[in-house]
């Protein structure tokens, strides 16, 4: 199912691409507009056969053209492209497009219904709008690192670029909303997300807890501050995750593992609230004692059979072997020109009852130059000249 079919997106994003990838996954024609030397994403490690696996993932399903937006002819060609497009995406430092003479104020005259989407550190307004930022800085600035990790250890980064991915995903949703609005009214607009703002948005329980109690949430390791046992626990051959979030689940857990009777009857453990008071230094020790007689797989099997939220802590290799992920098409193989068969995450949103089309590989640099530029009325001789001049 391709609900975004018929929407043309000009994707100028560098070292990113996730937003455009989401739109391409669901049918938009996403044209990656990159400099003649190529987006640096193409050389971002890890590399295989000299090609970046990040490029293969984030640019899947897109088209690629090369264009120097600093060159006068490049600017004019880009304006012609804008007239054919519904959306422009960029993540340049603030005011970059304005300084090139290609800001929204200029482009919206060419295409009044244009949706202009951008990702930045802090947005386009405020005193810190020009401050540069990466995911690490966003995690630190937003408070994410302060409450991630163990109390006795330093603040900890979440192990992937969480603010970048959420900012991109939020933006793809905003773009769809703005395109819908534009088609209803003929009015385009600028929609923007920020790394720091997106990180704050997903820390919901921490922000609202502080709002209610005015106390800084502290690091609690893998344990939940209010629900117990909701933790990572050691067993015979590794670690398991347990998410017992109700008293009913706690009773099911105790029955499934033949726990001592006192675990369901003693006033120290009979409800979630009191389990929290007696968790560290007491119940947690007893749980790890219990699990020392079980392997990760045994615990996972018992939990699955009893419908208890608990499982092994998988490595990436083990996670990719989970049958349910394969059944849901969440691990897919794409045949890339440079990399060969590459496994990558599939589309996270499924349209039930619809057959999912296979994903297309990421484009080689400038692969669609001829197709796109010919459609603008630029003939072969003119393209040869533009190439010679370094415009494309």
Secondary structure, DSSP 8 states (H G I E B T S, - for coil): --TTTT-EEEE--SS--HHHHHHHHTT-EEEEEE-TT--GGGG-SSEETTEEHHHHHHTBT-EEEE--TTSHHHHHHHHHHHTT-SEEEE--STTHHHHTT-SHHHHHHH-TT-EEEEEESS-SSSTTTT----HHHHHHHTTTTTTSS-TTS-----SS-HHHHHHHHHHHHHHHHHHHHHHHHS--EEEEEEHHHHHHHT-HHHHHHHHHH-------TTS-SSSTTEEEEE-SSSEEEEE--SHHHHHHHHHHTT--THHHHSTTTSSHHHHHHTIIIIIHHHHHHHHTTS-HHHHHHHHHHHT-SEEE---HHHHHT-HHHHHTT-EEEEEETTTEEEEEE--S---TTS-------B--TTTTHHHHHHHTT--HHHHHHHHHTT--
